[in-house]
Amino acid sequence: MSGPWVLTVIKAAHTIVWVFFVACILAIWVFAARADYLNAALSIGLVTGEVVVLAFNGWTCPLTAVAARHTDDRRANFDIYLPEWLARHNKSIFGTLYLAGLAFTLARWTRLLP
């Protein structure tokens, strides 16, 4: 595959995957608030799987390397349809929400929080 449309397809796919995992992170909070711990655990498991993939890939999405083959651009959002500031701070923002969601779920499950 080659051509400028390839980068567009990669960026679109990366954005769809990103939206899915952001939804999973937000779902952790919703499921825990509703005491639906099975679905909270499922969402936690999905995001944990993504964290493992990122960890084994040097904390970079594998799609970033694929996109890099099709452009010389290296801005924070060269591989995804996000504002540059969000792409730059993505891991810190959503990593914090994920870890806080884990803590919230654990606190609700153990009844430390009502």
C-alpha positions in Angstrom: 0.0 0.0 0.0 1.2 3.4 -0.8 -0.1 6.9 -1.5 -1.3 9.8 0.6 -4.6 8.0 1.4 -2.8 5.3 3.3 -1.9 7.8 6.1 -5.5 8.9 6.2 -6.7 5.3 6.7 -4.0 4.7 9.4 -5.0 8.0 11.2 -8.7 7.1 11.0 -8.1 3.6 12.4 -5.9 4.9 15.2 -8.5 7.5 16.1 -11.2 4.8 16.2 -9.1 2.6 18.5 -8.3 5.6 20.7 -12.1 6.5 21.0 -12.8 2.8 21.9 -10.2 2.8 24.8 -11.3 6.3 26.0 -14.8 4.9 26.2 -13.6 1.9 28.1 -11.8 4.2 30.6 -14.9 6.3 31.1 -17.1 3.1 31.3 -15.0 1.9 34.3 -16.3 4.9 36.3 -19.9 4.4 35.2 -19.9 0.7 35.9 -18.3 1.2 39.3 -20.8 3.9 40.2 -23.6 1.5 39.3 -22.0 -1.3 41.2 -21.7 -3.3 38.0 -18.3 -4.8 38.8 -18.4 -7.5 36.1 -18.6 -4.9 33.4 -16.1 -2.7 35.2 -13.7 -5.6 35.3 -14.2 -6.2 31.6 -13.4 -2.6 30.8 -10.4 -2.7 33.1 -9.2 -5.9 31.4 -9.5 -4.3 27.9 -7.6 -1.2 28.9 -5.0 -3.3 30.8 -4.5 -5.3 27.6 -3.8 -2.0 25.7 -1.4 -0.9 28.4 0.5 -4.2 28.0 0.7 -3.6 24.2 2.0 -0.1 24.8 4.5 -1.2 27.4 5.9 -3.9 25.1 6.1 -1.3 22.3 8.1 1.4 24.2 5.0 3.2 25.3 4.1 4.0 21.7 1.1 2.7 19.8 2.1 0.2 17.1 0.1 2.2 14.6 2.5 5.1 15.2 5.3 3.2 13.6 3.1 2.2 10.7 2.1 5.9 10.2 5.7 7.0 10.4 6.5 5.1 7.3 4.1 7.3 5.3 5.1 10.8 6.4 8.1 12.8 7.7 5.8 14.8 10.0 6.5 14.0 13.7 4.1 16.4 15.5 2.4 14.7 18.4 -0.8 14.2 16.3 0.8 13.1 13.0 -0.7 9.6 13.4 -4.1 10.4 14.8 -7.0 12.8 14.4 -6.7 14.6 17.7 -5.7 18.2 18.6 -2.0 18.4 19.1 -2.2 19.3 22.8 -4.4 16.3 23.5 -2.2 13.9 21.5 0.9 15.3 23.4 -0.7 14.8 26.9 -2.9 11.7 26.0 -1.1 9.2 28.2 -0.9 11.5 31.3 -4.6 12.5 31.0 -6.1 9.1 30.3 -3.5 7.2 32.4 -4.6 9.3 35.4 -8.3 8.7 34.7 -7.6 5.0 34.3 -5.7 4.6 37.5 -8.2 6.8 39.4 -11.0 4.6 37.9 -9.3 1.5 39.2 -9.0 3.0 42.6 -12.7 4.1 42.5 -13.8 0.6 41.4 -11.7 -1.0 44.2 -13.1 1.4 46.8 -16.7 0.7 45.7 -16.2 -3.0 45.5 -14.6 -3.3 48.9 -17.3 -0.9 50.2 -14.8 1.8 51.3 -17.0 4.2 49.4 -20.8 4.0 49.4 
